[in-house]
Amino acid sequence: MPEKMSMTGISSMATRSVLNELASAFEARSGKRVAIESTGGVAAFKRIDEGEAFDIVVLASDVIERLAAAGRVDANSRVHIARSGIAIAVASGAPHPSIDDEAAVREAVLAARSIGYSTGPSGVYLTRLFERWGIAERIASRIVQAPPGVAVGTLIAQGEVELGFQQMSEMIGVAGIDVLGMLPSAIQTLTVFEGAVCANANASALAREFLEFAVSPDADAMKVRYGMEPVR
């Protein structure tokens, strides 16, 4: 029996679940194998930037922009896979602070014994938000930054973080946490995740075929299921 055509990819943890389902659906309809490794976004960027061979990469749009500028991906192949906002969570059964508006979230942060966020785009944003609120120094000793590739929800469930923030796509399905909801619209930020064909791709045609499927209407329901939104 001839071996199936295959392609490889790398992504940040934020898109791991949706990409796994997209890969399975693509395999079922095309008969072509897709293997996507998910790791911390910083590590994924470094591996592509250092020339490690993959067919596609899926990361936050600003990171893909940097890879395109460095010639590590084909700039003309870039597509918007999905976008995701930041959610807030506590341990299952813990008191639920109000997150109704910006002032309520600020008070919840000030009251929390520990505050967790990631090394990814949501963590960068929250660092700036806390600075804008003028509380960064006051809460510095209570900040717990999840190591690359580790979900903030996992730290919440383990009792290491009382109040955690991360992309909703990374909160969904984590046992031992209660997701309070999304950041209020006044302080919400949406991260757009892009896919692109790597400059040293071995299966560039198949990679383009997969990316075309990933942005098609057939993929929309999968994105919503994992707390993400299609981008048109």
C-alpha positions as a Markdown table, in Angstrom:
| # | Residue | x | y | z |
|---|---|---|---|---|
| 1 | Met | 0.0 | 0.0 | 0.0 |
| 2 | Pro | 1.5 | 3.4 | -0.9 |
| 3 | Glu | 2.3 | 5.7 | 1.9 |
| 4 | Lys | 0.0 | 8.6 | 2.5 |
| 5 | Met | 1.1 | 12.1 | 1.5 |
| 6 | Ser | 1.9 | 14.0 | 4.7 |
| 7 | Met | 2.7 | 17.5 | 6.0 |
| 8 | Thr | 4.0 | 18.9 | 9.2 |
| 9 | Gly | 3.3 | 22.0 | 11.2 |
| 10 | Ile | 4.1 | 23.8 | 14.4 |
| 11 | Ser | 1.9 | 26.1 | 16.4 |
| 12 | Ser | 1.5 | 27.8 | 19.8 |
| 13 | Met | -0.6 | 26.1 | 22.5 |
| 14 | Ala | -3.5 | 28.5 | 21.9 |
| 15 | Thr | -4.5 | 26.8 | 18.7 |
| 16 | Arg | -3.6 | 23.3 | 19.6 |
| 17 | Ser | -7.1 | 21.9 | 20.1 |
| 18 | Val | -8.7 | 23.5 | 17.0 |
| 19 | Leu | -5.7 | 22.6 | 14.8 |
| 20 | Asn | -5.9 | 18.9 | 16.0 |
| 21 | Glu | -9.6 | 18.8 | 15.0 |
| 22 | Leu | -8.9 | 20.6 | 11.7 |
| 23 | Ala | -6.1 | 18.1 | 10.9 |
| 24 | Ser | -8.4 | 15.2 | 11.7 |
| 25 | Ala | -11.2 | 16.6 | 9.5 |
| 26 | Phe | -8.7 | 17.3 | 6.7 |
| 27 | Glu | -7.3 | 13.8 | 6.8 |
| 28 | Ala | -10.7 | 12.3 | 6.7 |
| 29 | Arg | -11.7 | 14.2 | 3.6 |
| 30 | Ser | -8.4 | 14.2 | 1.7 |
| 31 | Gly | -6.7 | 11.0 | 2.9 |
| 32 | Lys | -3.5 | 13.1 | 3.5 |
| 33 | Arg | -1.8 | 13.0 | 6.9 |
| 34 | Val | -1.3 | 16.2 | 8.9 |
| 35 | Ala | 1.0 | 16.3 | 12.0 |
| 36 | Ile | 1.1 | 19.5 | 13.9 |
| 37 | Glu | 3.2 | 20.0 | 17.0 |
| 38 | Ser | 2.1 | 22.5 | 19.6 |
| 39 | Thr | 4.5 | 24.2 | 22.0 |
| 40 | Gly | 5.0 | 27.5 | 23.6 |
| 41 | Gly | 4.7 | 30.4 | 21.1 |
| 42 | Val | 8.2 | 31.7 | 21.9 |
| 43 | Ala | 9.8 | 28.3 | 21.3 |
| 44 | Ala | 7.8 | 27.8 | 18.1 |
| 45 | Phe | 9.0 | 31.1 | 16.7 |
| 46 | Lys | 12.6 | 30.3 | 17.6 |
| 47 | Arg | 12.5 | 27.0 | 15.9 |
| 48 | Ile | 11.1 | 28.4 | 12.7 |
| 49 | Asp | 13.5 | 31.4 | 12.9 |
| 50 | Glu | 16.5 | 29.1 | 13.3 |
| 51 | Gly | 15.4 | 27.2 | 10.1 |
| 52 | Glu | 13.9 | 24.0 | 11.5 |
| 53 | Ala | 11.9 | 22.3 | 8.7 |
| 54 | Phe | 8.1 | 22.4 | 8.9 |
| 55 | Asp | 5.5 | 22.9 | 6.2 |
| 56 | Ile | 3.3 | 25.3 | 8.0 |
| 57 | Val | 3.4 | 27.5 | 11.1 |
| 58 | Val | 0.4 | 28.9 | 13.1 |
| 59 | Leu | 1.2 | 31.8 | 15.5 |
| 60 | Ala | -0.1 | 35.2 | 16.5 |
| 61 | Ser | -0.2 | 37.5 | 13.5 |
| 62 | Asp | 2.5 | 39.9 | 14.8 |
| 63 | Val | 4.9 | 36.9 | 15.1 |
| 64 | Ile | 4.1 | 35.6 | 11.6 |
| 65 | Glu | 4.8 | 39.2 | 10.4 |
| 66 | Arg | 8.3 | 38.9 | 12.0 |
| 67 | Leu | 8.9 | 35.5 | 10.3 |
| 68 | Ala | 7.7 | 36.9 | 7.0 |
| 69 | Ala | 10.1 | 39.9 | 7.3 |
| 70 | Ala | 12.9 | 37.4 | 8.0 |
| 71 | Gly | 12.0 | 35.3 | 5.0 |
| 72 | Arg | 11.2 | 32.3 | 7.1 |
| 73 | Val | 7.6 | 32.0 | 5.7 |
| 74 | Asp | 6.0 | 32.8 | 2.4 |
| 75 | Ala | 4.4 | 36.1 | 3.0 |
| 76 | Asn | 1.9 | 35.5 | 0.2 |
| 77 | Ser | 0.6 | 32.3 | 1.9 |
| 78 | Arg | -0.5 | 34.1 | 5.1 |
| 79 | Val | -4.1 | 33.5 | 6.1 |
| 80 | His | -6.1 | 34.3 | 9.2 |
| 81 | Ile | -7.0 | 31.1 | 10.9 |
| 82 | Ala | -9.0 | 32.4 | 13.9 |
| 83 | Arg | -9.1 | 35.0 | 16.6 |
| 84 | Ser | -9.5 | 34.6 | 20.4 |
| 85 | Gly | -10.2 | 36.8 | 23.3 |
| 86 | Ile | -8.9 | 36.6 | 26.9 |
| 87 | Ala | -10.9 | 34.7 | 29.5 |
| 88 | Ile | -10.7 | 34.8 | 33.3 |
| 89 | Ala | -10.9 | 31.7 | 35.6 |
| 90 | Val | -10.7 | 30.5 | 39.2 |
| 91 | Ala | -10.5 | 27.1 | 40.8 |
| 92 | Ser | -13.7 | 25.0 | 40.7 |
| 93 | Gly | -15.8 | 25.9 | 43.7 |
| 94 | Ala | -13.8 | 29.0 | 44.6 |
| 95 | Pro | -15.7 | 32.3 | 45.1 |
| 96 | His | -16.5 | 34.1 | 41.8 |
| 97 | Pro | -15.4 | 37.7 | 41.9 |
| 98 | Ser | -17.3 | 40.2 | 39.7 |
| 99 | Ile | -15.8 | 40.8 | 36.3 |
| 100 | Asp | -18.7 | 42.9 | 35.0 |
| 101 | Asp | -16.6 | 45.9 | 34.0 |
| 102 | Glu | -13.1 | 47.3 | 34.0 |
| 103 | Ala | -13.3 | 48.5 | 37.6 |
| 104 | Ala | -14.5 | 45.1 | 38.9 |
| 105 | Val | -11.7 | 43.3 | 37.1 |
| 106 | Arg | -9.1 | 45.7 | 38.6 |
| 107 | Glu | -10.6 | 45.1 | 42.1 |
| 108 | Ala | -10.5 | 41.3 | 41.5 |
| 109 | Val | -6.9 | 41.5 | 40.6 |
| 110 | Leu | -6.0 | 43.6 | 43.6 |
| 111 | Ala | -7.8 | 41.2 | 45.9 |
| 112 | Ala | -6.3 | 38.0 | 44.5 |
| 113 | Arg | -3.6 | 36.2 | 46.4 |
| 114 | Ser | -2.0 | 35.2 | 43.1 |
| 115 | Ile | -2.5 | 36.2 | 39.5 |
| 116 | Gly | -1.6 | 34.0 | 36.6 |
| 117 | Tyr | -1.0 | 34.7 | 32.9 |
| 118 | Ser | 1.0 | 33.2 | 30.1 |
| 119 | Thr | 4.2 | 34.1 | 28.1 |
| 120 | Gly | 2.0 | 34.5 | 25.0 |
| 121 | Pro | 0.1 | 37.5 | 23.6 |
| 122 | Ser | -2.4 | 37.6 | 26.4 |
| 123 | Gly | 0.3 | 37.8 | 29.0 |
| 124 | Val | 2.0 | 40.6 | 27.2 |
| 125 | Tyr | -1.3 | 42.5 | 27.0 |
| 126 | Leu | -2.0 | 42.0 | 30.7 |
| 127 | Thr | 1.4 | 43.2 | 31.7 |
| 128 | Arg | 0.6 | 46.5 | 29.9 |
| 129 | Leu | -2.9 | 46.7 | 31.3 |
| 130 | Phe | -1.6 | 46.3 | 34.9 |
| 131 | Glu | 0.9 | 49.1 | 34.2 |
| 132 | Arg | -1.8 | 51.3 | 32.8 |
| 133 | Trp | -3.9 | 50.7 | 35.9 |
| 134 | Gly | -0.9 | 51.8 | 38.0 |
| 135 | Ile | -0.9 | 48.5 | 40.0 |
| 136 | Ala | 2.0 | 46.6 | 38.4 |
| 137 | Glu | 4.5 | 47.2 | 41.2 |
| 138 | Arg | 1.8 | 46.5 | 43.9 |
| 139 | Ile | 1.0 | 43.1 | 42.5 |
| 140 | Ala | 4.4 | 42.1 | 41.2 |
| 141 | Ser | 5.1 | 39.6 | 44.0 |
| 142 | Arg | 1.8 | 37.9 | 43.3 |
| 143 | Ile | 2.3 | 37.4 | 39.6 |
| 144 | Val | 2.7 | 33.8 | 38.4 |
| 145 | Gln | 3.7 | 33.5 | 34.8 |
| 146 | Ala | 3.0 | 30.0 | 33.3 |
| 147 | Pro | 6.0 | 28.4 | 31.7 |
| 148 | Pro | 5.9 | 28.2 | 27.9 |
| 149 | Gly | 3.6 | 25.4 | 26.9 |
| 150 | Val | 1.8 | 25.2 | 30.3 |
| 151 | Ala | -1.8 | 26.3 | 30.5 |
| 152 | Val | -2.7 | 28.9 | 33.1 |
| 153 | Gly | -5.8 | 26.8 | 33.8 |
| 154 | Thr | -3.5 | 23.9 | 34.9 |
| 155 | Leu | -1.9 | 26.2 | 37.5 |
| 156 | Ile | -5.3 | 27.3 | 38.7 |
| 157 | Ala | -6.4 | 23.7 | 39.2 |
| 158 | Gln | -3.2 | 22.9 | 41.1 |
| 159 | Gly | -3.8 | 25.8 | 43.5 |
| 160 | Glu | -0.7 | 27.8 | 42.3 |
| 161 | Val | -2.9 | 30.6 | 40.9 |
| 162 | Glu | -6.1 | 32.1 | 42.3 |
| 163 | Leu | -7.1 | 34.3 | 39.4 |
| 164 | Gly | -5.9 | 33.4 | 36.0 |
| 165 | Phe | -6.1 | 35.0 | 32.5 |
| 166 | Gln | -5.5 | 33.3 | 29.2 |
| 167 | Gln | -7.0 | 32.9 | 25.7 |
| 168 | Met | -10.4 | 31.2 | 26.0 |
| 169 | Ser | -9.2 | 28.5 | 23.6 |
| 170 | Glu | -6.7 | 27.4 | 26.3 |
| 171 | Met | -9.2 | 27.5 | 29.2 |
| 172 | Ile | -11.8 | 25.3 | 27.5 |
| 173 | Gly | -11.7 | 21.7 | 28.7 |
| 174 | Val | -9.3 | 22.2 | 31.6 |
| 175 | Ala | -10.5 | 20.2 | 34.6 |
| 176 | Gly | -10.6 | 21.8 | 38.0 |
| 177 | Ile | -11.4 | 25.4 | 37.0 |
| 178 | Asp | -14.5 | 27.6 | 36.6 |
| 179 | Val | -14.3 | 30.0 | 33.7 |
| 180 | Leu | -15.9 | 33.3 | 34.9 |
| 181 | Gly | -16.2 | 34.7 | 31.4 |
| 182 | Met | -14.4 | 37.0 | 29.0 |
| 183 | Leu | -12.6 | 40.3 | 29.8 |
| 184 | Pro | -15.1 | 43.1 | 29.5 |
| 185 | Ser | -15.2 | 44.7 | 26.1 |
| 186 | Ala | -13.6 | 47.9 | 27.3 |
| 187 | Ile | -10.4 | 46.1 | 28.1 |
| 188 | Gln | -10.7 | 43.0 | 25.9 |
| 189 | Thr | -8.2 | 42.3 | 23.1 |
| 190 | Leu | -8.5 | 39.8 | 20.3 |
| 191 | Thr | -5.4 | 38.0 | 19.1 |
| 192 | Val | -5.5 | 36.9 | 15.5 |
| 193 | Phe | -3.7 | 33.7 | 14.8 |
| 194 | Glu | -2.3 | 33.3 | 11.3 |
| 195 | Gly | -1.1 | 30.3 | 9.3 |
| 196 | Ala | 1.6 | 30.5 | 6.7 |
| 197 | Val | 3.7 | 28.1 | 4.5 |
| 198 | Cys | 7.3 | 27.9 | 5.7 |
| 199 | Ala | 10.0 | 28.9 | 3.3 |
| 200 | Asn | 11.7 | 25.5 | 3.6 |
| 201 | Ala | 8.5 | 23.5 | 3.3 |
| 202 | Asn | 8.8 | 20.0 | 1.9 |
| 203 | Ala | 5.1 | 19.7 | 1.0 |
| 204 | Ser | 4.1 | 23.3 | 0.1 |
| 205 | Ala | 1.2 | 22.4 | -2.1 |
| 206 | Leu | -0.3 | 20.2 | 0.6 |
| 207 | Ala | 0.3 | 22.9 | 3.1 |
| 208 | Arg | -1.6 | 25.4 | 1.0 |
| 209 | Glu | -4.4 | 22.9 | 0.6 |
| 210 | Phe | -4.7 | 22.5 | 4.4 |
| 211 | Leu | -4.6 | 26.3 | 5.0 |
| 212 | Glu | -7.4 | 26.7 | 2.4 |
| 213 | Phe | -9.5 | 24.2 | 4.3 |
| 214 | Ala | -8.7 | 25.8 | 7.6 |
| 215 | Val | -10.1 | 29.2 | 6.5 |
| 216 | Ser | -13.2 | 27.7 | 4.7 |
| 217 | Pro | -16.7 | 27.9 | 6.2 |
| 218 | Asp | -16.5 | 24.2 | 6.8 |
| 219 | Ala | -14.0 | 24.9 | 9.6 |
| 220 | Asp | -16.0 | 27.6 | 11.4 |
| 221 | Ala | -17.9 | 25.3 | 13.8 |
| 222 | Met | -14.7 | 23.7 | 15.0 |
| 223 | Lys | -13.2 | 27.1 | 15.8 |
| 224 | Val | -16.3 | 28.2 | 17.8 |
| 225 | Arg | -16.2 | 24.9 | 19.7 |
| 226 | Tyr | -12.8 | 25.7 | 21.0 |
| 227 | Gly | -13.5 | 29.3 | 22.1 |
| 228 | Met | -12.3 | 31.0 | 18.9 |
| 229 | Glu | -13.9 | 33.0 | 16.1 |
| 230 | Pro | -13.5 | 32.7 | 12.3 |
| 231 | Val | -11.9 | 35.7 | 10.7 |
| 232 | Arg | -13.2 | 36.8 | 7.3 |
